[in-house]
Amino acid sequence: MPQEIAQDLIRTDDGTLKVGTAETVAISESEVESIDLYNTFSSVNTVDPQLYADHDVKRGLRNADGSGVLAGITNISNVHGYKMEDGIKVPDEGSLTLRGYDLYDLLGSPDDDRRFRFEEVAYLLLMGDLPTQDELDKFISVIDSKRELPDGFTASMLMKDAAPSIMNVLSRSVLQLYAYDDHAEERTPKHEIHTALSLLSRLPRVMVLSYYSKRARFFHESMIMHRFRDGESTAETILSMLRPDREYTPDEAIMLDVMLCLHAEHGGGNNSTFTTRVLSSSDTDPYSAYSAAIGALKGYRHGGANLKVRAMQEDLKASVPKEKWADEGAVADYLRRVVRKEAYDRTGLVYGMGHAVYTLSDPRAVICRSFAKRLADGTEYMQEYELLETIDRIAPEIVADERGVTKTLCANVDMYSGFVYSMMGIPEDLYTPLFACARMAGWAAHRFEEIVTGKRIIRPAYKNTKTGVREHVPMDQR
């Protein structure tokens, strides 16, 4: 790897990574500073928070009690986390249904028949009902047949322009695949289904190749390019392409399959799915809609939250000696410092706790925890698993005590997802991309529903509080 290529990724004074030489970055920042943009950024873009209350604006399309503003109708899934009684939000056990089927029933328990279910869940989301064995076999065969990438795509799109963010490469790759589709602007059901299945099939391969391209460009590591193997499930395909020796255990493949199922769909109101529906309502092409959804999922307040959770857990492990991980008091002391903004990133947030909808429990977290325990049992990871269980158990009370609030908190799926990936040796760079590979099924289902039923561009109103018209001042008088 030429030295000058590796130097393209540099760290600036504020600690962020930028692509380009130090000289080009310095010139760019100097030019921006010359127009005084930094000094006016906040003042120009600040809106008085009181105006939101004055005009009854639902910030984030959320009501004052945290419940979502009703923005649409869907038959795809239901995310239940609370009840409304006489206009009051009452905490309730969480449930997630996909096409009317409860998630617990779809995934079973760690001791049930151990088969791969992600393809079955994807079929359910896209086709509306559970498949027969023959229908599932045909569906898997179609996905299997679409993993090939266009000639030269890996070299030109993934290796030549490797980037620090795998999510950005996924988004860019989806847009670029538009160029290889002779029918990209069609809106027929046939084309929509073809596009969705091709991306569901290809995204895992793009993800793994992008990861190794990044490692080769920026860290001088080997570029590993395993070919996918026919007949493997999506989970098996990911592990066999990712592992240098292509080896994985049945437990690991089943666990990854469970994670894909947990992330496949989560209602129409989550940010990336709503993004899919917003773009689809404008009658844009499917590649544009799915690419935008990936960009939305990347955010730390959405799919990228799994990285913040894992980073906080690593900070806890570094701050509390391993021999005290079982000491509830020591763990509680750390969490209190986090809430008081004295530890970790000083935001006061206990990452992995709380959700926009779920109150008493997140069914995804419940399922993930049970499968994670099975995978960790008898290994060196069991002590860390028990540490996470302690956080899960005591964090709600600590947050309530420190903040003096009564909001009900529960662990969300991210409390355990990063830990599960770490047990399988999956790098942090792939935590959120794995989420995207799975959620592709849900995004496609919602796009289908939007283009068939929506029939109206999503266009909410924004109130302009700048009243009156400002007098124009000629250039020579400013």
Steps between C-alpha positions, in 0.01 A plus 500: 500500500663833396584716799333809351166319482511398865570860596174612340320434830619764747395604847429871549549707815149425626564125474282430197616303198508666160600375157764710326847627576559728795571784257171470312299475822674808642431700183136399502448600865685827447272590213191430708632706792560793267123548456440492877255213474611338825420807709148539360401134472306482827342845492370466143352156558348540848124496543354611833386175671197681642363538149449123479265518799331820379408340167440147636774357278572131556880499498628182344138413419469407867235603750594651835470162671741342250238316298519534124279722288278282283636548147385192311333160488679170450421129491864397529585510870399635836733629771320500836655643813227681693125546535299822492243524780288816516765680295783392731792288386520186716809271484442148369701192405646541153397296201594499132280336240595447137200462267302406814745236625661557839880522487532247783303246296703567185838454668419255775756438773865388495383144565251481211578340164819664388446620147563823315203732506611832347400402148164385634449834678602690186248298298230579756573873485510519121230250408260550790480147636719217623631278220452132445824303481482501120440877489786561742737281298419695182544831685840396635602381154419842353701680768786256444500574128534877537818533709724570201612863461542665159835447327761738638273625779722378784816653356350832391244567774624317807879470476597814308299738715500324837366728773513518881124434528366168372148644525587779257645245259181294523292807424723599208505144366122479496488822297766371263313174440232720342742551210510126431122462490354544151153543654600716797220753448222243477244500781338166418448238772732267308785751502442603860517140619802426280688803638415424861611137474821590318595749773399260776736250337787736414527730802673239721763443234552875444531541879775240543696611192477863614632405841808327359552783252508745790743285697728467196502868413531655843669231709716311246321171564430227247210537261295185556250417226326172574240401248154427639399135514176382347246360741609692809251710695553875521657461845730223383594699190603799710714291735664294226589812300621686810712234668849464347480122546127493408431296815208558737302292748130415463430700819665808354304478175171450684578796728577729208181383329306598814661845495398548137142405588493741795609788277293416191201723576380739771196695387444786259593778739866422562724756332647295216171331409320835507779629276426216257133593497568873461721445196269237356206740531682739264500227231878470492678179397556218752878542506467862614252406771709213642823699483340779704373247753855374553613858562227546761582172673863602536415773753601454864140564606385210283688191381840649584401499868644149528848652472432745785368218717803284440738791561336576835522134600868497414550814710323333792722193467807724501374703798384213722758228570398162363497347847225750591272444200281285723492775764167675444616798706808559284295482181237731652769755591615512138147537367429782745806684372376449144157645585665792682702570184824417679591188302519369144387770251348740758156495336328344799362219284521133594524357151301183444226610739171651387302504177259732321217246523587219741460562872499184714683278252642487148415156356806515275721549806326216684560261210855621438585460869378139512693398188808694616498314832499169316796607285696635798430212737816310586729753330716791616218733389260391775638750750441785257151373425420514872640853512254607230217334689596707804485823296165388360365440851626802696525781243127594502500564875827694486376725218174560689684586824755730340260686273197493722281374218248218484538409132511123462825371346589161365800360317475524123642252251828692475583411862586149382550520122858630505592245765361222282700622201816523710459135606497406133805712422301734277676839482326815621520642148228251403255542789280757326554363145367165624195689623459647149531160331217370717278809487505492121209255528293741705585801286389316188170394657423859597599633157265250338217610726570869446504486119187283488293675766659835591438682171584837656834668554588536868524872560448619860483871577765719660404826667707803396534731800682773311204734461494786253724569204850637549598799294754411232828690534703559182849349494680835526304592815555182705 
